[in-house]
Amino acid sequence: MTNASDATIVKVPCPDCGELSPEPIQRILENDVIPCSLCAGLIDLTAESCRSIVSDAKRLWQSKSG
């Protein structure tokens, strides 16, 4: 279970609805595909369009973890 300090939100572009889906950073780091929080469409985190977001999320998580 995550606590409030672990709930950093990262916005991920959804290919289905075209919106930025707010996702907890831990969810991004633990999965290759996640459902959009807005439309439930699938977001492929391994796609070229998401690589920089996942990379930034990893750096952010590492800086928070010490």
N, C-alpha and C positions, 0 to 999 in steps of 0.2 A: 504494500500500500504506500502511496506517495503522500507526503505532507504538503502543506501550502507552499513551502519554500521550493519544492520540486516542480511546482506547477507553472513554470515559465512557458509562455505561449509564443509560438512561432506561426506566422501566417504563411500558408502553403497554397499555391494556385491550383484550383480545381479545373481539370480539363472539361468537365461536364457542364458546370454552371458558370464557369468563368470568374467566379468570385475568389477572394482570398479566405481560405478556411482557417480559423484559429485552432491550432492544435497544440496540445501539451508537448513540450520538447522530448520528454521521455517516450511518448508514443511514436514520435518521428524516428528516434534512435533505435527502437526495438522492432520496427516493422519495415517491410519492403513495400507493402501496399496498405493504405488505410482508407476508410470511408470518409468522405467529406462531411464535416460537421454541419454543413448547411443543406446539402441536397442528397447526401448518402451515396453519391457517385464515387467510384473508386479513383484514388490518387496513387499513381505509381511513383514511389519515392526514388526508384532507380532510374527514372527517365531523365534525359538530358536537362529538361527544364527544372528539375528539382535538385540536381546535384549540388549546386552552390548553396541552396537552402539547407540541405542535409549537412553539408560541410560546415556551414556557419553554426548550425545547431550543435554539432559535435564540439566545436571550439567554445561555444557559449557554455555548454554542459561541463566541459573540462575546467573552464575558468571558475565556474560556480563550485565545482567539487574540490578545487584546490589542487 
